[in-house]
């Protein structure tokens, strides 16, 4: 989902090197999906897992339930994924991004019969689901089918969000393996330089740790967690995550350290304005709005308090100087397409209005000229 990129596409050479290095060092579970990287993630992994690497890992991918319209689509997607991944089986296959409504619709279309048949024919080994919804619906889905595993969003900001701690414990008690996504909240919790108010909290610890280590250790401290998924795009991130994984075991944090993590979580919730994880499911926007970039810049403003820097970064990222097309928050026409797609349940148009109010103004054209001169040497595109 967060593979290194070059010119807007997967940097296949760098990403394949990172994947193979991680496997050589002991990583044995790789997660992808139909829609990641514009549909190219699965095809990329097929190449990265050549030369014997496929048999050294458990491969997970997902049925894109949001675009399934009939029972036949389920087999069509799975067969296409087997071909794209150049494999005869999917070790862990998930119904992607379920909530209560999606589950009810997929049940009506025959999802459980499809999963039974896919397992019987050997195309998938373990059946599971990823979840973005409310806790009662999570429990209902867990109880409705003999799943082998589930995937939930979980970190020290999201103890009470979506499935949360109660859902984690509920699924584990039912015998499901639990895969945790967003342990770093889309990278927010792993920023090398956290907001000063959070950095002050971490500095209270007798044992110095990076923000990423705090966040990953907090997740792995829970014995109910089977796997933690961490998106890595840089070599240094791979090395850091490998090092943390070699030491972070259940119950390895002290009560004092857990209290610090709770304190840091409360501070993040206080200063962050948008609960966006940067997953990109809401995009592309029909009006071209760079939704994830808008929210990331907006959160950065409120975490670090530097308005001038935030305004400059906002123009750099959304003026089109780099991407070729404008994506300002003010371009939103409130069509609601993004609201339906958002796994966090965010009221995106309302939030974009706030972004535009704080990060746009009469100064934007002048700032655009400055940015274009810096990047192109010319005041016009």
Order of alpha helices (4+ residues) and beta strands (2+ residues): beta-beta-alpha-beta-alpha-beta-alpha-beta-alpha-alpha-beta-alpha-beta-alpha-beta-alpha-alpha-beta-alpha-alpha-alpha-alpha-alpha-alpha-alpha
